[in-house]
Amino acid sequence: MNAVKVEKVAKTPQQGKVVKTPQSGGLRQAMAWLHTWSGLWISWLLFAIFLTGSLAVFDDPIGHWMTPEHALEEAAHANDPPLPKVTDRAQRLALALDFMAKEHPKADMWEIWPVQRPGHGLSAYWFQPSGGYGSADLDTLTGKVIEPAREANGRETIGGHHFVDFHYELHAGRIGVWIVGITTMIMLVALVSGVITHKRIFKDFFTFRPAKGQRSWLDAHNAVAVLTLPFQCMIAYTGLAFYSDDYVPAPVVAQYGMDNAKRAFMADWNAADKPARTGVALAIPALESFAQRAEQTIGQEIRAVVLDNPNDASMRVCMYGWNEDGDMLERISANTGMACYALATGEQIAVRQPGKSDTGGAGLTRIVMSNLHMAGFGGTPMRWLYFFCGLAGTAMMGTGAILFMVKRRQRAGGEFGAYTERVYRIIECLNVAAIAGLAIACIGFLWANRLIPVGIEHRAGWEVRAFFGVWFLMLVHACLRSEKRAWIEQLCLLAAMCVLLPVLNVLTTGDNLVAQITRGDWESAGVELCSLAFGLLAARGAWKVHKRKEKPVKKAAARESLAASASLQVNAEGQS
C-alpha cells in the first residue's frame, strides 16, 4: 500500500517526472550535477577574477590614464628631437662599482643597470642581509644617490596594477593566492564536466535563440564557453603552473627541509652554478670590455650586469641582454641573452642565447608558462586577443550564474525545504552585486582617481578602499531592492559612470578625448573609448531587463512540491 502511495506522489503534475539523481542517471547526469554546483559556488569569484584579469592585460595604459600629469608632460615633449644614445657606459659602470664598494662591500651580489637608452639613468641593486633586494638610483655624473621625489603636482596611485593584484591575490596576500588557486582548480573541474554534459556542444555553439528566457541564457553560455574553451583551459592551467611551488610545496620541502624551503629553492633557481667564495682577494677589473664581448656573443645590447662574489678570486660577471619590442613577436620565451665570465681569468664560462634557457627544460617551461598567462609575447594584437577572450570568459561566468537562477526560479522546487525562498533571494542579491556591482566598482576606481584630492596622504590606498566601498554599497543596494529593479538601477548607474568618465576627466584635468587622439596618446584615449563602449553595452542591458516580462512563480505549485517531497520522506521512513 505504501509502495503504491510513494509511486503516486513521485509522479505528481508539479514534479512532472521522476527526478534522476547523480547516482542513478549515469555519467552525464553526474557531470551535469557536478558542473552546476561546482560552477555556481565559484561563478561570482571567477567573474571577478576574469574581469579584473581582462583589465589587467592593459594595466600600463590604465596606469598611464590614471597619471594625467605624467601623460600631459609626455605630450608636451612629444615633438622634441630624440635624445642621443648614451655613450658613457664605462663611466656608469665605474661609478656604480665605486658606490657598491663603499656602501655594500659585503653583499654577495651586485647588480648594475647602466642602460644606454635615452631617458634611462643608472641603477644599482644588491641582496639585503635580511633577504630581499635593496636598490638605489645614482647620478650618472657623480655616482651619488638620487633621492626619489614625486612631482609636486603628481598624484600617488596604484594605477592599473590594482587589477593585477586583485586578479591573482584579491588584495589578500598569500591567503588570496590560495583562494584563487583553489577556485581555478574548481574551474577546471567545471570546464571538463561541462564538455561531458553538453553532448551537442558544437551544434549549440551555432545556435542562439533570443528572447527565449532560460533557452537564451543557455545558448549564450554555451556559445562563449565553446568559443574560448581552449583559452579558458590554457589560462587556468598556466595560472596554476605559475604558482606551482606554492600550491604543491612537498617537492621543495623534501629537498630543502621545512625551514625557509621556498627561499632556499628560489636562491638556487636564480643563482644556478654560482661559484663558492675562495677567501682570496681580487680587485674588480673594468667591466666595459666584458660588456662589449657579451654583446657580440648574444647579439643584444646589454641591459644588466650582475657581479657574484665581488672582490673574491671566484667572482664572475654575467651580462644580460635587452629584449627589443620586435623580439617578442617572434618567440614566446622572455629570456634575454646572457654571457658569463670568470674575472680571474677572463674566460667565458656560460652563454645563453635569447629565448633559450640555462636551467634546462624546467626553466624554459616555467618562463613560457608565465608568458602564456600574462600575454608576454605577440605585442599589442596578442593583448587585444587576450582582452576579448578574457571578457568572453567573464561572460561565461556571468551567464552561468544567471542561468542557474533562471532555471531554479522556473522550477519552483523545494531544494532547501522551508529556507528555499530565502536561499534563492540571497543568490539573487549575490548575482547582482557580483556582476553589475563589481563592474560599477571597477569604473568607480577610475572615478576615485580623479575625485580624491591629489595631495592626500596614502592616496593610493584610498583608491583601493573606494573600489571595495563601492562594491559593498552595491551589495547593500541589491539586498534592499527587488531583483529586477536592482539589475536595472545598477546597470543604469554603470552606463552613466562609463559614459561620463571622459566628461569627468575634462572637468578635473582639462584634458579631453579629442586632444588625446590628436596628439597620438592612444593609451589615454583607449581607456576612455573602452569606457564609452562598456557604457553603451550596460545601457542596452538595462533596457533589455526593463522590457523583460516576469514569469511569476506559482507559490501554490511550490507548496505542493514541498508537500510532495515531505510525503515521500514520510512514506520512505514508514517502509523502512
N, C-alpha and C positions, 0 to 999 in steps of 0.2 A: 504494500500500500504506500509506504513511504517512498519507495523507489519510483512509483508512478508519479507521485506528487513532485518529487525532485525533477523529473523529466519535464513535467508541465511548466514548472517555474523556470527551468533553464531555457525555455523557448517562448517566453513572453514577448509580445509585439515590441515592447520597448527595447528589449535586448536584440531582437531581430534574428540572431543566430547564436549558436553555442560559440563562445569565445575560446580560441585556441590559446593555450599558454605557451610560453617559450619552450617548455619541456616536451609538449605534445605536438607542436607544429612543425617540427623539422628544422633544418639548418637555417633556411631563410627566415622563418618565424623567429628563431632565436636571435639571428642577426638584426632583424628589424627592431626587436625589443632592446638589444644592446645599443644599436645606433640611436634610437630615440632617447633613451635615458642617459647614455654617456654624452650624447650631444647636448641635451638640454642643460645639464648642470654646469657645463663649461662654455656654453654658447655665449653667455654675456661676457665672460672674461676673455674668450677668444676674439669676440668682436672688438673689444678694447685693444687687445694685443695686435690684431691685424690692422685696425685703423691707425693706431699710433705708429706701427711699423711701416705702413704705407707712407705716412707723412715723414717718417724718419729718413726715407730714401732721399728726400730733398732737405735734409737738416741744414746744410750750408746755405742754400737760398733763403730758407726761413730765417736763419740767424742773420743773414745779410739784411733782410727786410726789418728785422727787429733791432737793428743798429742803424737807424736812419742817418745819424750824424756821420758815421763812417761811410755810408753809401753816398751821401752828398759830397763828402770830402773826396772820394774817388772820382765822382762825376766832375768836380771842379778841376781835377788834374788829368782828365781823360785825354785831352788833346796835347798834353805836354810831350815833348820828344822823349823817346825811350832812353832810360839811363844806360850808360856804357857798362859793359861787362866788367866785373871786378877782376883785377889782375894782381892783387896783393895777397894771394892765399898763403904764401910762405910766411909773410909777416903775421898774418892772422894766426897761423899755427904756432908761431913762436910766442906770440902774446898769450895765447891760451895755455901753452905749456908752462910759461912763467907763472901765470895765475894759479894753476893747479899745484905747481911745486911749492908755492908759498902758502896756499890756503888749505890744500888737501893732500899733503905728501904721503899719507899712509893709506889712501884709498887704493883698493886693488884694481880698479878700472877707471880710466879717464876717457871720456867721450867728447869729441870736439866736432862742432858743425861749422866749418869755415866756408859756408855756402858762397859760391861765386855769382849767384844770380842777383840781378839788380833788385834793390829793395830788401835784401836779406842781410842780416848782421852776422854777429859771431856769438855762438852759444857754447857753453861747457856743461857737462853732466858728470856725475860720479855716484858711486854707491855709498849710501849713508851707513855708518857703523850699526845703526839700529835697524837697517833694512830699508829698501826703497831708494828712489832716485833723489839726488839733490841737483839743482840746476842754477845757472846764472847767465844773464846776458851781459856781454862785455863790449866795451867801446872798441871799435876797430882801429883807433889811432893810439889809444893809451893802454888798453887792456884792463881798464878799471870797470868795476861792476856798475851796470846801469840799473838804477832802481826803477821798478815798474811803476808807472804813473798813468792813471786813467785820465782821459781828456776831461777838462772841466765841464764841457757841455755834453759829454758822452753818457750813455746810460748803462748801468750794470744790468746784465740779462743773461739768463742761461741759454737763450736762443732756441734754435731748433733741436739742440741736444736734449731738451726736456722730453721730446717724443722718443728719442733713442733710449734714454734712461727708463721711461715708463714701459717701453716695448719689451725690454729684457729683464727688468727687475722691479717694475711697478713702483719705483722710488722707495723700495723697502729693503735695499741692500741684499745680503746673501739669502735671507728668507724669501725675498721676492724672486730671486733667481730660481730657487727650488720650486716655488709655486708655478712659475712659468714653465719649468721643465716638466713637472707632473701634468700640467694642463696640456702641454704639447704631446706627451705620451698618450693621453686620453684622446686627443685629436686624431692621432694616427689610428687608434682603435676605431674611432667613428668613421674615418675615411675608408678603412678596409671593410668594415661591416656595412657601410653604405653601398659600396660597389657590389657586395654579395647580395644585398637586399634588393637593389634595383636591377632586376634581370633584363629589363628593357632600357637600360641606362642610355645607350647611344640613340635609340629611337626617341626617347623622351627629350633628348638634347635638342632635337629638331622640332619639338612640339611646344607651342605656347598658346594657351587659351586665356585671353584677357577677360577680366570682369566675371570670372567664374569662382570667386571665393577661394576655398581651400585648393581647388584644382589649379588655379593661377599661381598661388604661392608655391605649390609643389613643383609646377613647371619651372618657375623662376629659380627655385632652389636647385633643381636637377641641372638646369642649363649652366648656371655659373659654376656648379660643382664639377661637371664634366669638362667644361671649357678649360678650367685651370687645375684639373686634378694632378697632372704631373708637377706643376709649380707648387701646389699645396704640399704634396708628399716631399718634394725636394726641400722646401723651406722649413718644414717641420723636422726632417731628418738632420739637415745641416745645422739647425739651431741646437739640437741635442748634441751633435758631434762637437760643436763649438765649445761646449762646457762638459765634455765627456769626463775630464779628470775630476770634476766636481760631482757629477751625477753617478759616476762609477769609480769611487775612490779606492776600492780594495787593491787593485794592482799597484797603485802608488804607495799605499800604506805597507803592502807586503815587501816592497823594495826598500823603502826608506824608514819604516817604523812609524810609530804614532806621533812622535814629536816633530812638528813643523815639516811634515812629509811633503805638503804642497810646495813650500818654499824651496826645499832641497831639490825637488823634481824640476821646478822652473829654473833653478840655478844651473843644474846640469844641462837642461834643454837649451838655455841661452848661452852657455859657455862650453859648448862641446869641444873637447880636445884642448881645453885651456891648460897651458903648461904650469907646472908647480914651481914655486919660488925656489931659488938655489941659495939665497942669502949672500950672494956675491954682487957687489955694487957695480953698476954700469951706467955711464952717462947716456942720456937720451940724445940720439943724433937728430939732425934736421930731417923733417918728415916730408918735405916737398918732393924730393926725388922719388920717394916711395909712392906718393900720390900720382906722379906722372907715369911711373911704371904700371901702376894698377889701372889707370885709365886706358893705356894701350892694351892691357890684358883682357879687360872685361868689356871694353867698348862703350863705357858710360862715364859721364862726368862724376867726380867724387862728391858725395853728399856728406858723409860722416866718416870720422877717423876714430877708431877705438883702440886704446892702448892698454894692454893687460900687463900686470906686474911691473909698473913703471919703476925705473931706476934699479932694476934687478937684471942679472945676466940672462934670465929666462924670458924677458919681456918680448912680446910680439905686438905688431901693429896690424890691424885689419882695416882695409879701405872698402867702403860701401858705396855703390853707385847711386845714381839718381834716375828714377823712372820718368821718362817723358810722357806726356799725355797720350801720344800715339802708341806707346808700348802696350798699354792695357787693352788696346783694340785688337792686338794680335795674340795675346796669351792670357790665360786665366790665373796664373800664379803671380802674386805681387812681389815675389822675391827679387831683389835687385842683384846685380853682380857684386862679387866680393873677392878680394885678393888679400892674403895674409903673408907677413914677412917676419922672420926671426931677426930682430935688430942686432943681435950679437954677431951674426954672420952675413946679414943682408940677403939670405936665401929665401926664396918664395916657398912657403910651406903648405899653402892651401889656395884653391881657386874655385869659385862658384860662378858659373855664367848666369846672366839674367834669366829668370824664370825657372831655374833649376833649384835643387835642394842639397845642402851639405849635411843634412841629418837623415838621409835615406828616404825611403818611400813614405814612412810615417810622417816625417816633417813636411814633405811635399803635399801629402793628403790633407794634413792639418791646415796648411795655408790655402789650399784650393777650396776646402770646405768653408773656410772663413770668407773667402772672396765670393763663393756662390751665395752665401747667405746675405752678405752685405752689398751685393752688386758692385764689387770692387773691380770690375772689368767691363769692357764694352762701351764705356763712356756714357754720354747723355742719353742716347737711344735706349741703352740697356736699362738705365734708371727709369725712364718712362714706362718701359715694358714691365718692370718690377712694380711700379706705382699702380698701373692699371690691373695687373694680376692681383696685387695686394687688395685693391678695392673690390675686385671680384670675390676674393676670399672673405672680405668683410661682409659683402652682400650675402654670401653663402651662409655665414653665421647668423646674420640678422634675419634672413628669410626662414632659416631653420627654427629659430626661437619663436617667430610669429606663427609659423605653420603649426607648431606644437599647440599653441594656444587656440588657434582657429579650429583644429581638429577636436580638441578636448571640449571646447565650448559647444560644438555642434552635437557631440555625443551625449553631453549632459549626464555623464556617468557618476557613480559614487566611489571613485577610486580611493578617497581618503575618508570615507564614512561621513560623519557629521561635519568634518572640517573641510570637506571638498571645496565648497564655495569660497571659504576663506583662503585656502591654499591657492586656488586659481586667481583670486584677487591679488595676492602677493606676487604671483608670477606676472600678472598683467602690469603691475607697478614696476617691477624689475625690468620687464621688456622695454617699457617706455624710457625709463631712466638710463638703461644700459645702451640703448641705441640712439634715440634722439637726444637724451640728456648728455651723453658723452660727446656727441658732435657739437653740442652747444658749449660744453666745457672747453673743447679744443679751440673753437673760434673765440671763446671768452678769454682764453690765454693770450691770444693776439691782441684783443681789446685791452687787456690789462697792461700789456707792454706799452700802449700809448697813453693810458689813463693814469697809471701810477706815477707820482712825481719822480722826476729824473734823479734828484739828489737824495732820495730817501735811503736810509741805511739798510743793508741786506735786501736790496731791491729785487734781486733775482729770486730770493726765497719767497717774497710776496707774490711774484708772478705765479709760482707753483701753487702757493696757497689759494690764489684766486681760481686756478684751474679746479682744484678739489672742492673749493667752496661753491662754485657754480654748479658742479656736478651734484653735490649734496642737495642744493636747493632744487634742482630738477627732480631728484628722488622724492623730496617732500611734496613738490607740486604734483607729481604723478600719483601719490597716495591720496591727495586731497581732491582730485578731480576724477570724473568717470574716465574710463579708458579712452573712449573716442575723443572726448574733449581734451584730454591730456595730450594725445597724439597731435591733434590739430593745433593746439596752442604752442606746443614745443616746436613743432615743425615750422610754424609761422615765425616764432622767435628766432629759430635757426636761420630761416630765409632772410629775415630783416637784418640780423647781425652780419651775415655773409655779404649781402648786397651793400650794406652801409660801411663796410670796412674801408673801402677806398675813400669814402667821404670823411671818416674819422681820421684817416691819415692826412688828408688835406687840412683839416681843422687843427691838428696837433703838430704837424711838421711843415706845412706849406707845400709839401711835395704832392704830385698827382700822377695818375696813371699815364696820361698823355706825355708828360715830361719824362717819365721813366722810359717809355718806348722811344721817344725822340732821342734821348742820349744813349740808348742801347743798354739800359740797365734791365736786362731781361730777368734777372733774379728777382728784383722787387716787383716788376710788372707781372711775372709769372705767379707770384703769391696772390696778387690782387685779382688777376684774371681767373685763377682757380677758385678763389673765394666767390667771385660772381657766379661761376658755373655751379658750384655747390649750392649757392643761394637759390638759383632758379630751380634746381632739382628738388630742394626742400620745399619750395613754394608749390611745385607740381604735386609733390607727395601730400602736402596739407590739403590741396584741393581734391585729390583722389579720396582721401579719408573723409572729407566733408561730404562728398557725393555718395559715399558708400551707404547702402541701406542695411541697417542692422537686422539680423535674423534672431528674434527673441527666443531665448531658451525656454522651453516649456517646463516650468517648475513642477507641474504635476507629473510629467514624464520622469523627471529626475527623482521625485519622491517615490514613484512606483518602482524605479530601478533600484533605489536604495532598499525598498521593502523586499524586492525580489532577492537581492543579494543577502539580506538578513535571513530570509526564509530558507535559502539554500544552505546557509551555515547551520541553522537550527536543525533542519532535516538531516544534514550530514552527521551532526553530532548525535541525533536520535538513532541513526543506523549503527553508529559505532558503539 
